[in-house]
Amino acid sequence: MPDAVPLIDLDAPPRAEPGAAAASLRPRAPRPVLVLAVLVAALATLVAAAPPAGTLRPVLAAGGTAAAAFTLGADALYTASFGASPASESGIRRYALPGGEQLWATSLPHDTQNLMLDGGVLLARSGTAPRMSFLDATTGKVLWHLAEPDATVVALSRGRALLRLDAGDGSTELRLASARTGATIWRRVVDGVGEILSDDLFTADPDRIVVLGVDGHVTTLQFADGSVLGEGDLGVRLPAESEGTFQGDFVGVTVSGDQLYMSRRDQGRASLTAYRLPDLSRRWRTADGPTGFVHDCGPVLCISDTRWVSGLDPSDGSVRWSDPAWSDAFEQGDGTLLAWDQQEVPESAILDARTGAVRRKLGRTYPVGGLELREDTEAAGRVWVTVPDPGGGPAHTVGALQTGAPYGCLVRRPYLACPTSAGPTTVWRIP
């Protein structure tokens, strides 16, 4: 199988230095002394090499340069690297975990800046053109390519790829295909598609697709076969493009669970309406409240316009709390929220979802996969890795790593993978 980038054997023994032969003529110590010295050196090496129990343990440093993209499997790290022509070539590799050996390497005729893994299929997507390749994750064999104009992969789940193909006449084809063969399972053409909204698409087993037209028409489709589950109209036309402000006229539509939320500001008057899917029947409407994009935050609905975050009662949209200290907040799954403040280099905190009260300030910390990656404010590039205490006590620090991009780390237990300041993508075993 072709290899995109030349490999250097880092395990080859070093060459003998010129002075090695002369050194062998020096007087030798008695054998018992040598044996004792060897044992002492071996014990010292073991003590130095073995990390203390309960700390991060590096198991792999992949490649000598930074990866263009990487992802973690249950027992492997997959990386994408730039080829000789970075805009038109890339190399994909698979490394075994925890052993670290390279299992295969494959060249692709396009750049790769995104990798997605679904079961036994690896999707490599270009960052500069609508080009993508589907590979067998076990062998590295290219299964099929997609290079149709204006084609994107909306979701990849359970061996199926949901494709969106926009045509020049304003119509959009939604196509569900086999991720392994590219064979079409179903296709449907919809006119005037603005956005595909369903949060359900990003779960392990999606059930529906919510399509929002530029004319405000909403169509809910069954994911498995593309059949129509329900339709309705919002009575508003979407703006051709976002003005980047929430203070002028604004329309923000989101889906969370079985609800669709439309936040609107029209000639200075704000409103928020909740609809039930798939028939788009109205549940409730509020006026003169906060505007922005709504998402589920457990006990409350979060709405943010980047100037403040508010927690709303899901039953009627009334405001439970509002705080200008935060730019956005996201559910943690335990009745708490992760919130980011308004600084140019934002800091985070854990909030009580029901009240908005601060439970714990995190500073410049990025929660990733149940871990907290905290930037060291004194040593540039150093990031401390801690494991939060489920009981609410202080987090337990398990090690440090060097990375300028802790937000780019991935966790798939028992492994943590991060881009590093030195270049190689490194994988650690989480204690």
N, C-alpha and C positions, 0 to 999 in steps of 0.2 A: 504494500500500500504506500503511495507516495507520501513523503514527509515534507511539510511546508518550510521548515526551518532547520538548518544544519544543527546537529546535536554534538555536544562536547561531552566526552566521558569524564565526569568529575571523580570517578572512583579509581582511575588508573594510578598505579604507584608512582611516586615522584622519582625523577632521575637522580642517580648518584652524583653528589657534588665532587668537584676535582680533588678535594682534600680527603675523601673517604678512604682511599687506599693507604695513605700515610697514617691515618688515625688507627688503622688496624694493627700497626706495628708498635703501638704504645704498650707499656707494661700493663698486664691484666691483673685485676684484683682476684684474690682467692675465691673459689667457687661458692662456699657458704655465704660469703659477703655479697656476692652477686645475686644469689637466690633471695637473700633477705631484702636487698635493694629492689629487686624486681617485685617482690610481694608488696613492699611499702608503696612503690610507684603504682602498682595495679590498684591497691586499695584507695590511694589518693585519687586516681582517675575515676574510679567508680563513684566515690563520694562527690567529685566535682561534676560528673556527667549526669548522674541520676537526679532529676528534680525532686524536691521534697514532695511528700504525699499531699494531695489537695491543691496542687498548682497546675497551671496550664503546661502541657507538654507538646513541643513542636514535633510533628510527624512528617512534614513534607514542605519543601520550598521548591515550587515548580517554575522552572525557567529562570533565565538570568535577567530578564527585563519584565516590565509591567505588562500584565495581560490586558488585551482590549476588552475582554469579558470573561467571566467565569461563573460556574454554578456548582453546587454540591449535590451528589447523589448519596444514597444510603452507604455505599462503600467505595466512592470514587469522587475525584475532583476533575471537572472538565474545564479546559481553558481555551480561549481563542487568542491567537497572536497575529500581528501584522505580517504579511508576506513581503517579498521583494518590492512589489508595487502595492503600498498600503491601501490605496483606494480601490484596488481591483482583485486582491488576493488575501487569503488568510489561512492560517493553519489551526486545526482543532486537535486537541490532545485529551487523552484520558489517563489519569494517574490512579493507581490503586491506593485505597486507604484500609489499614494504616501503614502498609508497607512502603508506599511512595514510588514504586516502580512505574514507568510509563508502559501502558498496555497497548495503545495504538496512537497513530498520528495520521491525519487526513488533510489534504489540501482542498480548498474551495475556491471557485472562480469569482468570489466577491468578498468585500470586507465583512467582518463580523464584529458587531458591537453589542450584541445581546444574545444570550443563551437561555433556553428554556428546556426543562426536562420533564417529560411526562411518561412514566413507566419506562418502557424500553426505547423511547424515541427522544432524540435530542434535536431541538430546533435552533438553527443558527441564522440570525437575521442581520441584514446589512443596516448600517446606520446612515447611509447616504443615498440609498435607492431602494425601490420596492422589490428587493431580491432576497430570497431565503432558501435554505436547504434543510431537509429533514434527514437525519442520520440514524442508523441503528446504534443505540447507545452502548451496546455490548461489543460490537465489532468495528465501529467507525465507518461502515459502509454507507455511502450516500444512497438513500432510498428514492428521493425525488427532489426536484427543484421547482420553485415558483418564481417567475419573473414577470408576471403580468403587470401592466401599468396601474398605478394607484391601488395596489393590493396590499392589504394588511391582515395580520392574524389578530383577531379580537380575543380569542380564548383558545387554550389548549388543555383538554381534559379527557381522561379515560380513553386515550387513543383516538380522539377526534379533534379536528382543528376547525374553528369557526372563522371563515374568511370574509372579509369585506372588500368588494371591488367596486370602486366608484367610476361611472362612465361619464363621458363628456356631455351627455344630454341631461344630466342632473339626476339620473336614476342610479340606484345602488343595488348590486347583487349581493345577497347574503348566501353563503354556500357552506354547508357542513361537509367536511371531507374526512376520509380516513387519514390519520396522521402517518400511518405506515406506508400506504400505497398512493395516496392522493385521490383515490376514487371518490366521486361525489355521492354523498348519502342523500342530501336534498339541496335544492336551491330555490330562492325566492327573490324576485325583483321588486323593490319598493321605490317609489318616486319621492324625491325631495327629502332624503334622510339627512337630518342634522347631526344627531348623536345617538349612540347606543348606550343606554343608561344602566342596565340591570346590574346591581351589585352581586346578584346571584351567579353571574357569569364567572366570578373569580373565586368560587367555592370549588371543592373537590369534585362535586357532581352537580353541575348547573341544571336547572329545570326550565328556565324561561329566558327570553330575550326581550327587552323593552326598547322599542325603536321610537325615537322622537323626531318628527318631521319639522322642517323649518317653518311650516305653517301651523305648528302647534298640535298636529294630529299625532296621537299616541297609539301604537300597535304593539300588543304583547303576543309573542310567538312561543310555541312549544319548542324547547331546545332539541328534543330528540327527533322530531319530524318536520318542524317548520310550520305546523298548523297554527291558525289564528286562535288565540284564547280569548281575546277581547280587544275593543277599540274605543276611542273617545277623543274629544277635542278639548284643548285647554283654553281656546278662545283668545290666543295671543300668538303673534308671529315672533319668531326668534330673531334677534339682531344678526346682521350679516357677519359681524365680527365683534369681539369683546372690546370695549373701550378701556378696559383695565381699571375701571372705577366702580364702586358700589354706590356712589352718592348721586350720580345722574340716573337716567332711565336705565333699568336693569331687569333682566329676567334670568333666574337661576333655577334649573330643574334637576332634581336628583331622585334616585330610587333607593329605598332602604326597607328591606323586608317586603311586605305586601303593600307598602305605601309609596305613593309618589308625592313629592313636595315641590310646590312652585312658589319661590320667593320673587316678589316683583316690586319695583319702584317705578311709578308712572306719574310724571309731572309732580314729583316731590312727595307723593303719597305711597306709603309702603303697605304691603299685604303679604300674608303667607297662607297658602291653601294646601290642605292635605286631601289626597284622593286615594280611594281604595282600588287596587288592581285585581283582575284585569279589566273590569268594566268602566273604570275611571269615574266611579260615583264619588261625590264630594262628602268628606267626613266632617271637616271643620274649616273655618277661615278666621284669621285675625287681621287686625288693621293697626297701622302706626307702630308696629314693633320693629325689631332688628331685621335687616336684610342680609342676604348672603346665601351660601350653599349649606343645605341641611344634611346631616348624617347621624346615624344611630350612635348614641353614646351610653347604651345600657339603660339606666333609670331615667335618662333625659335624652332629648334630641339636642345635638350641638349645632349652632349656627354661627358662622364667622364671616366678617367682612374684612378681615386682616387688621382692623383697628381694635376690635374687642371680640370676646367670645361670650355667648349666652347659652344657658341651659334652659330648654323649654320642656313643658309638660307634654308628653306624647299624646295624652288624651284630648287636649283642647288647644295646644299651642301657646298657652300662657307662659310668661317669663318667670322662671323660678329664681334665676340669678344671672347676673351679667357683670363682666369684669374687663376693664380696658387694659389690664396688664398683659393680656395674652393675645397672640395673633391667631392661634388655632389650637384645637385640642382633639384627642383621639381616645377611644375606649381602650382600656387595658384588660377588660374581661372580669374584673373582681370588684366592681363598684367604684373604680377609680379611673381617672383620665390622665393621659400624658399631655401636658400643655407646653407650648413654646412661647417665650416672651417676645417683646418688640425690639430688642437690641439688634444692631447690625450683625453681630455674631451672637445668635440667640442662645439663651440658656433655657433649661427645661425644669419642670416640677411635676410632682404627682398631686392631683387635685381630687377631692371628694366629689364624685359625679353629682350627687343630690344637692349639694350646697355650694360647690365651687371653692370651698375652703382649701388652702394649701396644706397638704399632709406632709410633704417632704420636698425640699429643694434639691435638685440634682446638679445644678450648675451646667457646665458644657458636657452633658452626658447624653449618649444615644442608646436607648434600649433596643436591643436586637435579639430576637429569639429567646427571651427570658433572661438574657444577660444585660448588664449595664456597662457601656464602654465610655469611660470618663477621660476627657483630655486633661493632660497635665499642664497646668498654667505656667509652670516654670521651665519645663524641658520640652522644647518644640518637637512634635511628632510622637511623643510618648503617650500611650493610652493605657489606662489601668482597666483591667477587666474584673468586674465584681459580679457576684451572684446575690440577688436580693433575698432577704429573709422573708419567707411567707407569713411569718407572724408579725411583720411590721418592724422588726428590729433592724440594727445596722447591717448594711450589705457586707458580704465577705469577699475580700479581694483575693483573687486566685492567680494573679500575674500581671505582667505588662507586655506590651508589644509596641513596635515602631510603625506607625502608619499616619499619613496625612489625611486619610479619608475613612474614619471609623464608621461613617454612615454607609460606606460601601461594603461593609462586612456581611457575611451570611452565616447563619447557624442552622445546622441540621444535626441534632445531637446523635453521637457525642462529639461532633466536630464544629470548630469555628474556623472560617476561612476569611482572610483579609488581604487587601493590597498592602504592600509594605513600602516604607520609605526607601529601602534598598533596591526595590524592583520586583523580586519574585513574589508571586502569590503564595502565601504561607498558610498551612493548615495546622491547627493545634487541637489536641484532644482535651475536651472539657472535663475537669475532675468531677 
